[in-house]
């Protein structure tokens, strides 16, 4: 039973790790966007600059929370602990029901490491190599996961930006068109700047969608309470952030795993 639980949640954790490795090779016609005024174009530029500055002064993060994989037949969950250092250093510890580590994943900016605690098996791969591509339901790169924990969005900084009005339920949408994909940011109407985003490939197919569910103030910065990530199907990965600390010293050696 423990072995089955570990395998299921190893796959869940890995599905949070490896994003843009599978984004290349998509072809087709980019969906057209509505014509917008010069005023909206200028506002879109200003909003994009603000989005890119969200929590940009945060250098390190450490915390604990929950991780759930939700499918049509229900959700399964576990505990997760993490440390991170911008832009891309991450260490995640997936824990079982009893609180014991099941697997540890780390990314030091150059290498990825995966340690299975049951048999003490350690795998090391280059940063650009997916760990288990065939089991991935939502692809993420380490810097994207780290950004989501901090409430940041992986928006292309040099894309073509347009602001347009969608349905009353969605409100304003900021579109950022890049060569291989288009990001659509769902702007918020209250105190927060945005609610989430989705990424579309060149054919208009959704690559992933992310929503921030609730916010909390930590060490002077606003970070999400929950992060919900959907791929191109109905499955969802939900990361709950229970406790978090920012800008605390973290030794770079923590992001390297060695044989035990």
Rosetta blueprint (number, residue, H / E / L):
1 X L
2 X H
3 X H
4 X H
5 X H
6 X H
7 X H
8 X H
9 X H
10 X H
11 X H
12 X H
13 X H
14 X H
15 X H
16 X L
17 X L
18 X L
19 X L
20 X H
21 X H
22 X H
23 X L
24 X L
25 X L
26 X L
27 X L
28 X L
29 X L
30 X L
31 X L
32 X L
33 X L
34 X L
35 X L
36 X L
37 X L
38 X H
39 X H
40 X H
41 X H
42 X H
43 X H
44 X H
45 X H
46 X H
47 X H
48 X H
49 X H
50 X H
51 X H
52 X H
53 X H
54 X L
55 X L
56 X L
57 X L
58 X L
59 X L
60 X E
61 X E
62 X E
63 X E
64 X E
65 X E
66 X E
67 X E
68 X E
69 X E
70 X E
71 X E
72 X L
73 X L
74 X E
75 X E
76 X E
77 X E
78 X E
79 X E
80 X E
81 X E
82 X E
83 X E
84 X E
85 X E
86 X L
87 X L
88 X L
89 X E
90 X E
91 X E
92 X E
93 X E
94 X E
95 X E
96 X L
97 X L
98 X L
99 X L
100 X L
101 X E
102 X E
103 X E
104 X E
105 X E
106 X E
107 X E
108 X L
109 X L
110 X L
111 X E
112 X E
113 X E
114 X E
115 X E
116 X E
117 X L
118 X L
119 X L
120 X L
121 X E
122 X E
123 X E
124 X E
125 X E
126 X E
127 X L
128 X L
129 X L
130 X L
131 X L
132 X L
133 X H
134 X H
135 X H
136 X L
137 X L
138 X L
139 X L
140 X L
141 X L
142 X H
143 X H
144 X H
145 X H
146 X H
147 X H
148 X H
149 X H
150 X L
151 X L
152 X L
153 X L
154 X L
155 X L
156 X L
157 X L
158 X L
159 X L
160 X E
161 X E
162 X E
163 X E
164 X E
165 X E
166 X L
167 X L
168 X L
169 X L
170 X L
171 X L
172 X E
173 X E
174 X E
175 X E
176 X E
177 X E
178 X L
179 X L
180 X L
181 X E
182 X E
183 X E
184 X E
185 X E
186 X E
187 X E
188 X L
189 X L
190 X L
191 X L
192 X L
193 X L
194 X E
195 X E
196 X E
197 X E
198 X E
199 X E
200 X E
201 X E
202 X L
203 X L
204 X L
205 X L
206 X E
207 X E
208 X E
209 X E
210 X E
211 X E
212 X E
213 X E
214 X E
215 X E
216 X E
217 X E
218 X E
219 X L
220 X L
221 X E
222 X E
223 X E
224 X E
225 X E
226 X E
227 X E
228 X E
229 X E
230 X E
231 X L
232 X L
233 X L
234 X L
235 X L
236 X E
237 X E
238 X E
239 X E
240 X E
241 X E
242 X E
243 X E
244 X E
245 X E
246 X E
247 X L
248 X L
249 X L
250 X L
251 X L
252 X H
253 X H
254 X H
255 X H
256 X L
257 X L
258 X L
259 X L
260 X L
